[in-house]
Amino acid sequence: MRLLVDILTEMADGNAVKVVPVHTELTTQEAADLFNASRRYLIKLLESNALPYYRTGKHRRIRFSDLMRYKAERDQASADAMNELSRQAQELRIGYE
């Protein structure tokens, strides 16, 4: 029930909501759209092995669960870096007091 409330809240705020099964296989364009990045950037991630994928013929496919795991890890690393910068700024008394 909580999930439905969250979905309706997002929609009420004017945000697009897309319900995707966890085991969905995405094209590079679909993955880039969900990741809010360019297809070219996503392909660079794939080719650098930062994000797992597999091929079906000449086409690359990314599992939705892998994309969300990568995004969560990236978001956590970003939050950790921001917290560290904040800690250093407070330690050096830089910023607002």
C-alpha positions as CSV (number, residue, x, y, z in Angstrom):
1,M,0.0,0.0,0.0
2,R,2.9,2.4,0.8
3,L,4.2,1.9,-2.7
4,L,0.9,3.0,-4.2
5,V,0.9,6.1,-2.0
6,D,4.5,7.0,-3.1
7,I,3.5,6.6,-6.8
8,L,0.4,8.7,-6.4
9,T,2.4,11.4,-4.5
10,E,5.0,11.6,-7.3
11,M,2.3,11.8,-9.9
12,A,0.5,14.5,-8.0
13,D,3.8,16.5,-7.9
14,G,3.9,16.3,-11.7
15,N,6.7,13.7,-11.9
16,A,6.6,10.9,-14.4
17,V,6.3,7.4,-12.9
18,K,7.4,4.2,-14.7
19,V,6.8,0.8,-13.1
20,V,9.3,-1.7,-14.4
21,P,9.7,-5.4,-13.3
22,V,13.0,-6.0,-11.6
23,H,14.1,-8.6,-14.2
24,T,13.5,-6.3,-17.2
25,E,16.2,-6.2,-19.8
26,L,16.8,-2.7,-21.2
27,T,18.2,-1.5,-24.4
28,T,21.0,1.0,-24.1
29,Q,18.6,3.9,-24.9
30,E,16.1,2.8,-22.3
31,A,18.8,2.4,-19.7
32,A,20.2,5.8,-20.6
33,D,16.7,7.4,-20.3
34,L,16.1,5.8,-16.9
35,F,19.7,6.8,-15.7
36,N,19.1,10.3,-17.0
37,A,22.3,10.2,-19.1
38,S,23.2,10.2,-22.7
39,R,23.3,6.9,-24.6
40,R,27.0,7.6,-25.4
41,Y,27.8,8.0,-21.7
42,L,26.0,4.8,-20.8
43,I,27.9,2.9,-23.5
44,K,31.2,4.2,-22.1
45,L,30.1,2.8,-18.7
46,L,29.4,-0.6,-20.3
47,E,32.7,-0.7,-22.2
48,S,34.7,0.2,-19.1
49,N,33.0,-2.7,-17.2
50,A,31.5,-0.3,-14.7
51,L,28.1,-1.7,-15.5
52,P,27.4,-5.3,-16.4
53,Y,25.7,-6.1,-19.7
54,Y,25.3,-8.8,-22.3
55,R,24.9,-9.0,-26.0
56,T,22.0,-10.3,-28.1
57,G,23.5,-10.4,-31.5
58,K,24.9,-6.9,-32.1
59,H,22.8,-5.3,-29.4
60,R,23.7,-4.7,-25.8
61,R,21.2,-5.3,-23.0
62,I,21.3,-4.2,-19.4
63,R,19.3,-5.7,-16.6
64,F,17.2,-3.1,-14.8
65,S,18.3,-4.5,-11.4
66,D,22.0,-4.0,-12.4
67,L,21.3,-0.4,-13.5
68,M,19.5,0.4,-10.2
69,R,22.3,-1.2,-8.2
70,Y,24.9,0.9,-10.1
71,K,22.8,4.1,-9.6
72,A,22.5,3.4,-5.9
73,E,26.2,2.8,-5.5
74,R,27.0,6.0,-7.4
75,D,24.5,8.0,-5.4
76,Q,25.9,6.6,-2.1
77,A,29.5,7.5,-3.2
78,S,28.3,11.0,-4.1
79,A,26.6,11.4,-0.7
80,D,29.7,10.1,1.1
81,A,31.9,12.6,-0.8
82,M,29.6,15.5,0.1
83,N,29.5,14.5,3.7
84,E,33.3,14.4,3.8
85,L,33.6,17.8,2.2
86,S,31.1,19.1,4.7
87,R,33.1,17.6,7.6
88,Q,36.3,19.1,6.3
89,A,34.7,22.6,5.9
90,Q,33.4,22.5,9.4
91,E,36.8,21.3,10.7
92,L,38.5,24.2,8.9
93,R,35.7,26.6,9.9
94,I,34.9,27.4,6.2
95,G,31.4,28.4,5.4
96,Y,28.5,29.6,7.5
97,E,28.7,29.7,11.3
